[in-house]
């Protein structure tokens, strides 16, 4: 996208340095202070402190303001490069180094004192290199009637050697091509795709009818009719007012109806878009016209009219994706003087024999540099499969797939029930019985084995609070059972009965070994869970089954499953290259036992319906109670491993892990 900006100038003070005056050996006053005053004035545009010859300071200020009005927010610094004698002993020539920061990114200029020894040039105090530099000269002249002893011969050339009366400087900016966002294997995910910008062109409709046309168009494309009509009415008489930007395929069926509305137009354009409107949208984010807030916060990097990242990875990596804009400074000659005796041409107001205006001259040009692509780990096929499965799920939902061998997040799909929120990566929910994988690790470290006997009773009481199993817990699995059976059938009471074997700190440590509750640099904002290190009584008992204060995101629980499958602590990553993985605190022997426990869920327990899925498959179901609108409701979870794939499925409001989340996970693993 290309934008060109011309705003009122914002002046900046200059860096003043003294240079070799070349004035020793005579009785004339030192011209160095006047040279420095001139440098400061050229930088700031304020000549109030400069002894000018026949020109008043107000006239010089107005001239500079007019000359740089087209330079937008560009700032300049000026230093004295040289102060030399001339053939006329009553004059000196001062050479100024002028540097322009054209994109507003340089540090503010710093003014030095005026006591620097005249023979020692001093470098600018601004650390950034200016975009555009040149030298200009001015003449200083002895004047006995001034306190300084010197005056400055004013002319526009003091600002730039090619400036003359009436000429101006004009800065234009060309936005660089925006880079693509890539997925696994370098597949292009987000790239420039054809769109239609749909709106009202006020040059094509009578002003009185424009609001009516706007309301009709708004109704057709599904935007707020009253708000759009008001924007159209308040816009300039030649304005194009955007209503909406639609993908080519979405706009095509509406084009004839748009054309039938007076003043409505659909303009061909392109925009950085994913393959579909919903593809990983909460993670990838969106692009669009820069807001006033973004312009203000950018420090000059973004200007009004730029297309920038507004959310997600597009916003987080906007500087990388957006590249470097092109810049050009033109010298615009003064308009030709009008001949009062000339007659106007019939076709225009200009005299028929009026001279053609001179063409602007390019003084500086910097070509735009395209952005650098952002590589993500998302697999297009897996992400699309996950989103298709979730398309008809009403509550907030998610499917996350992590590659255990690398930690790459291959899919992070959030269902439509989340209303644009990244449920997959940022959701914070009690993980319920999927957390029993973590609890099992804590118990293994406390000395239990997969064959250790634990009591699975109908209820268990801790500090006066009774805990029980889920409603349809198999009656045949009640009694003294092995830890393997307790995991397979998800016996709450068996795990809670061991609350004295593994304390809360042990749970937190086990969780961290499986990647839950850790803080990794995943390349994008993520929530990887929270497991308090301190809790006792009923709070600790609830933690044993993934309730209480234990929280996780679907990504966090997929990471738990990935760590089990990998045999070491997995650090998930969404953006390549990944950050350095932390040292693993999970041993291969511990992981082998956990793999066996998760296979038991499929072979002998609540995940038996996954038996027909190509395997081997390990899993864990989970249901977590939460209160909403005064009633107890249920989060539905299921995690699984299948070869080099670890998956978590989640539905915010469901019946149970196996009944609600299970079919989603089964469809994902089975590729159906």
N, C-alpha and C positions, 0 to 999 in steps of 0.2 A: 504494500500500500504506500502511496506517495502523499506526503503532506508538505505544504509550503506555508511558512508562518512569518507574518510581519506584524510585530507589536511595537508599542512605544519603547524607546530605548531605556535601559536601566544602567545608569552610569556607575563606574567603580573607581575608587581612588587609585592612584598610581604608586609604584615603588620608586622612590627618589634616591638617586645616587649622585655623588659629585664625581666629575671626571677631570682630566687634565685641562686646566683653563688656558694654559699657554699665554698667560698674561703677566708673567713676571718681567721685571726690567723696565716698567714704566710706572707713572704715577696715577694711572686711571684706576677707579675702584675695581675690586674683584667682581667679575661677571658671573662667577659660579652660583651665588645665591639666586640670581634672576633666572639662570638656566634651570635650576632645580624647581623654582616656582612655576616655570613654564611647563616642565615635565608633569608636575602635579596637576596643573590646570588642564593639559591635554588629556590626561587620564580621567579626571573627574568631570570635565566640562564646565568647571567654574573658574572663570578668569578674574574673579574679584580681587585676588591677591597679586596679580601680575601687572607690572607697569607697561601698558600698551601705548603705542605711539598715537596715531590719529584715530584709533578705534576705541570705543567705549567697551567696558567689560560686558555690559548687557547685550550689546550687539554681537560680540564674540560668542557669548553664551548661547544666544538665540541661533546663531549660525551653526554652531556645533550640534545643538539639539536637532535642528532640521536635517543636518547632514547624516546623523546616525539614527534618525527615527525608524528607518527600515532595518535596523540591526537587531531588533527584538531584545532578548535578554542577554545578549553578548556583552561581555565586560572587557576592559582593556587595562593593561599596565604599561607604564612608560618610564624609561630611565634615560639619563643623560649618557650618551655614548662618547661624545667628544665636544670640546669647546675650543675652537681654533681661531687664531688670528686670520685676518684677511689682508688684502692689499691696502685697504683703507684702515688706518690706525684707529679710527673712531668706531669701527664695527667689529663684531665677532660673529662667527658662524657656529651655532649649536646644532649638533646632530643628536637626534632622539631615536632610541630603540623603542618601537611600539609593538606590543604583543597583544593579540586578541584571544580570549577564551570564547569560542563561538558556540559551544554547547553547554555552557554553564557549569562544567564539572570541575574546573580548577578551584583551588583554595582561594579565599578572599585575599586581595592584594594587601600588602603590608607597606606602610610608609616608613622609611628610615629617617633618621635625623639629617640635618644639613651640615654637620660638622665633619663629615668624612674628608680626609685630606684630598685636595683637588687633584693630585697626581695619581690617585689610586682608584681605578674603576672598581665598583662593587657589584657582585651578582645580585639578581633579583631575589627577594626573600620568598617569592612564591615557588613552591616545590614542583608544581606541574609545568610542563612545557606548553607554552601557548600554541593554539592551533595555527594562527596566522601571524607572521612577524615581518616587519619591514622597517626601514629607516626613513626619517623625514628630517628636514632641516628648517631652521629659522634664523633670521638675522637679529642680533642684538646691536643696539645703537647707543652711543654715549649721549646722555641727556643730563645737563647740569641742573635742570630744574626738578629732578626727581631725587628722592631720598636714596634710592638704590644707585643712582648714577647711570643707569642703563634703561632703555625701553626695548620692547619687542615689536618688530614689524609684523603686524597681524595679516594673515591671509589664510584661506581654506587649506592651502598646502601644508600648513603646520600640522594638520591632522593626517593627511595623506598627500604625497607629492603630486598626485594627479587630480586632486580636487580643485575645482574652480567655483566661483560664485554660482549658486543655483544647482550645482551637481550634488548628488547624494550617494551614500553607500547603502546597499540593499543585500540582506542575508536571506538566502533560501535554504531549505532543508529538505532532503529526500530520505524518507524512511527506508531502511535496508530491508531486503527480503527476509521474511521470518523463516527460521529453520524448522525442520520437521521434528516431531517426537517419534522415536523408534520403539519397537517392541523386541521381544526375544528373537535372536537370530538376525537382527537388523531390519526386520520387517517394518515398513512404514505404517505408523498408526495414525498420526496427525500430520496432515499436509494441506496445502492450499487446494481447496475444492470449490467448484462453481456454486455460487449462490445468487439470489436476487435480493437487492435492497428495494423494499417496497415502501412507497410513501406518496406524499402529495407534492407536486411541482406547482408552486403558486403562480408561475408564469403561464400555466396552461388552464387556469380556472379563474373566473370572475371572483374578486375578493369577497363579495357578498355571499357567494355560493361555496367558498372554500370550507367553512366549518361543516356544512352539510355533506360535502364530498368526504371530508375527513371522518365523519361519523359512519358513513356507509362503508368506507374502506376498513375502518377499525373493526366493525362488526364482521366483515368478511374474513379478516385475518386473525381475529380473536384477541384484540388488544382493547384496553380501556377506551371506550368511545369518547366520553366526556373529556378525559385528560388529553387525548390525542387532538380532538377538535380545538381545545384551548391552545395547545402548542402551535397548531397550524395558524390559528387566528393571530397569535402574538408574534409569529415569525415575520421576517422582512418580506416585502412584496415580491422579491425574486428568489425566495428561499426554496430549497427542497427539504422537506421535513420527513425524516425516517419514521415509519410506523413499526416495521419489523424486518429482519433479515431471515430469509428462508432458504433451506437447501434447494438445489435445483429440482429434485424430485418432488419435494413438498410444494413448491411454488407452481410447477407446471400445470396442475389441474385448475389453478385459480387465475391464470394469466388472462383469459378472455373476459372473466368477470371484472378483473382489475381494470382492463382497458375500457370497459363500459362505464366506469366511474369518471366523471369529468375531473381532470387534473391528477388522477392517480396514475402512477407509473411504476414499472418494475425494471430496475437497472441491473444489468449483468455485472457481476463482481466475483471476487474470490475471497475466501476466508479460511484460516487454519482450522480444520475440522477433523474429527475422528471418523471412522468408517460409517458409524451410525450416530444418531443424535444422543443415544443413551450409553454408548460404549465408554465404560470406565469414567463417565462424566464427573462424578464427585472427586476422583483422583486426578484426572488430567486437567480438569478445569475448563475455563472458557476464555476466549479473546474477544475484544471489542474496543470501542472508542475509549480512550483514556478519560477517566473522571477528573474533575478539578482537584480532588484530593490527591490522586496519584501524581498529577502534574506538580502540585505543590511539594509533595514529599520526595520527589525524584532528584531535587537539586539541579534541575536543568536537563537531566537525561531524557525526560519525557516532556513533550509539548502537546498542547491542545491539537487534536486531529490525529494523533498517533493511534495506531491499533496495537494494543498491548494485552498481556495476560491479566485477566481480572480475578481469577481464582485458581486453586489447585496448582499443579506443576507448572501450568502456563504462567501463573503469577510468580511462583517461587523461583523459577529459572528464567524470568522474563529478560534479564540482561543478557544471558547467554543465548537465548533463542532469538532475541530481537536484533542482535548485531550492532553495528555502528552506523549511524545515519550519515548520508552524504551531505556536504556543506558547500555552498558557493557564495562568494561575495562579488557583487557586480557594482561597477561604477556607473551610475545612471546620469547621463549628461543633462544639463538644464534644458528645459523645453525651449524651442526656437521662439525668438521674439516675434510678436504678431505685427504685421504691416497694417496700419489703420486704413490704408487706401485700397487694400485688396478686397475683392468681392468674394462672397461665400459660394462654394460649390452647391449646386442644386441638391445633391445627394447627402450633404453633411453641413454642419455648421462651420467647418474649417474653410478658410479662403482657398479658392481653386489653385492659386499659385503659391500656397504656403509651403515652406521647406519641410521635408519629411524629418521627423525627430531622429536624432542620432541613435544608433544602436548601443545598448549597454555593453560595457567591456568587463569581462571576467577578470578579477584581480586575484582571486584565490578559489581553488576547487579541491575538494576531497571526495573521492568516490565512496559510495556506501559499501560497507563490508557486511555480507550476509551473516546471519547468526550461525551458531554452531549447533548441530542436532543434539538432542537430549536422548540418550539411550536408556530405556526402561527394560524391565524384565518381563513385562506382560506378554503372554502368549495370546495372539489374536484368536485362535480357534478355541482355546480353553476359556478365555474371557467371554467370548460370544456364547459358548455353550452354557456357562454359568448364568449369564444374563437372560438367556432364553428360558432356562428352567425357572428362574425367579419372576418372570414377567407377570404371572397371574397370581402371585402370592400377595395377599392383602396387607398384612402387617409388615413392619420393617423386617428385612431379612438380609441374609448374606451367604455367599459361598466364597471361600478363600482356598486357593491351592498354592502350596509352597513346595519347591523342589528340595528335598532333604540334603542332597549332595552338595548343593551350592548356596542354599538359603534364598534363592531367587523366588520372588512372589510371581507366580505364573498367572494367577487370576485373583482378582479382588473385586467381586461383583456385589453391589448393593441393590436390593430390590426396590421397586417403585414406592413401596410403603414408607421408605425412609425419607421421601420427599426431597431428594437431592443430597441428603447427608451421607457421608461415607460410613455407613454402618459397619462395613467390612473391616475398616482399618481404625476407626475412631470410636466405635460403639463401646459402651462400658456396661457390662451386664454380669450378674452372677453366673458362673459357668456350670453350676450344678454338678451332676455326677461325672461330667467329663473331667472334672478336677481330681477324680479318684485315681487317675494315672499319676498325678503329682503326689497324692497322699500315699499311694502304693510305694513310690520311691522313698518317701520319708520312712515308711515302715520297714522297707528292705534295709535301709541304713541303720535302723534301730535293732536289727537282728532277725526279723521275720524272713521267711522264704515264701515262694509261691505255694508251697504245700503246708505252710503253718495253718493251724486251726484257729478260726475266729468264730465267735458266737453270733449267728444271725437270728435275732429274736424279733417277734412282731413289733415290739417297742423297746426303747431304751431311754432312761431318764437321767438327765444331767442337771444338777442344781435345781431340781424341781420342774424342769421342762422336759416334756415327753417328745421324743423323736420317733418317727415310724417310717416304714417303707412305703413306696408308691402303691397306689390302689390295686393294681393288678399284678403285684409281685407274686411269682410262682410259689405256691404253698409247699411244693416239694423241695424247695431250696431253703426252707427254714430249719434252723438247728445249728449244730457245730459243723461248719463247712470250711474248706480251704480258702486261703486268700484268693487263689485263682478263681474259685467258684463265686466268691464275693464280688470280684470284679466283673465276671461274666454276667451275673444276674443283677449287678448293681445294688447290693444290699446296703442300705443306709445304716442300719443299726450295727452291722458288723464293723464298719469303719468308725462310727462314733464310739463304739465300745473300746477302741484302741486310742482314744484321745489322751490317755495317760502314757502311752508308749512313745508317741511322737508329739512333742510340744509345738507351739506356734512357730517358734524360731526354726524348728526342723522343717516345717511346712514351707516357710519362706525360702529356706535354703534349697529345698528340693525343687520348688517352683523356678528359682533362678537357674538351676542346673538344666532345666528344660526350656529355658528362654522366656519364662513367664515372669513379668514384673521387672524385667531388665530395661535398661535404657540404651538402645542401639541407634546408630545413625543409619536409618533405613533409606535415606534419600528423600523422604516425604514425611509429613506429620503422621505419626502412628501412636496408638495406645497399646502397649504390650502387657497390660495387666497390672494389678496391684494386690499384693498379698501382705497384710500386716505382719510384722515380725513379733508383735506382742499381742496376745489375747489369751484369755483363760475362761473357764466355766463354759457357759452356753455359747459364747462367742467363738471359742476355740472349737467346741463341738460342731458348730455350724460350719466352720472353716473346713473340717475334715471331709465334708461332702459338697464343698464348693458354694457354700451359702455365706450368710453373715456379711463380713466386710470384704470378701474376696471378689474381685472384679476382673473381667477379661474381655477382650474384643475377639471377634472371630479370627482375626489374624493371629492374636496371641495363642489361641487354642490350636490353630493350624501349626504354629511354631512348636508347641508342645509335642504334637504328633510327629512333626518333622525331626525333632531332636531324638525321639524314640527310634525312628526309622534310621537316622544317620548314625546313631551310636555316639553322638557327641552333642554338645550344646550348639544349637543352630541360631545364627543371627540373621533374621529375614532382611532382605533388601529389595527395594522397588526400583532403584536407579543404579545403573552401571557407571563406573566400576564401584563395587561395594566397598564400604568402609572395612577396615581391618576387623576381623572377627575376634571376639574376646576369647581368652583361654577357656577351654571347656572344663566344666566341673562335673560332667557326667561321664562315667566310665563305660567301656564297651560291655563289661559283664552286667552292669546295672541295666543298660539298654536292652540286652538280650532277654532279661527276665521280663521287662516291661513289654517287649515285643510279643512274648509268649502270652502275657496276660491279655493283651489287646486281641490276639488271635483267638483266645478263649471266648471272647464276646461274640465272635462270628461263628465259632465252631459249636459252642454250647450255651449261648446266652441270648441277651436282648438284641444282638445284631445278626441273628441267624438268617434273616432275610437277605443278607449280603452274600450268602453262600454261593449263589450262581454268578456273582460278579467275578470276572477274571482276576486271578490273584497271584500270590497269596495276599489276603486282605486282613488287616487288623483294625479294630474299631473300639469306640466307647460311646455309648449313648449318655444323654444328660437332660435332666429336667430341673429347672430352678424356679422356686416360688418367688413371686413379687406381688406387691399390693398396688392396685390401681382402682381409683373410683370406689374405694371402700371395700373392694373384694380381692380375694387371692386369685392370681392368675399365674400362668406358667410360661417361662421361656423354654423353647425346645432347641436342643443341641445334639449334634453328633459329629465326632471326629473319626478319621480313618486314615490308614496308610495303605498304599497299593504300589509296590515297587518303589520307584524314585518319585513318589507323589504323596503328599500329606494334605489332607483336605479337612476343612471345618464347614459345617452347614448350620445355619442358625435362623430361627424365626422368633421374633420378639414375643408373640402371643400365640401359643399353640396348645396342642393336646398332650403331647409328650415327645421326648426325643426320638423314640423309635417310630412313632406314628406321624409326626409332623416334619421333623428335620430328616428323618431316615429316608423317605422316598426321594427327597431332593438330592441327598448325597448318593443314593443308589443310581439315580439317573445320571449324575455327573460322572461317577466312576464307570458306569456301564456304557457311557457315550451315547445314551438314548435321549 
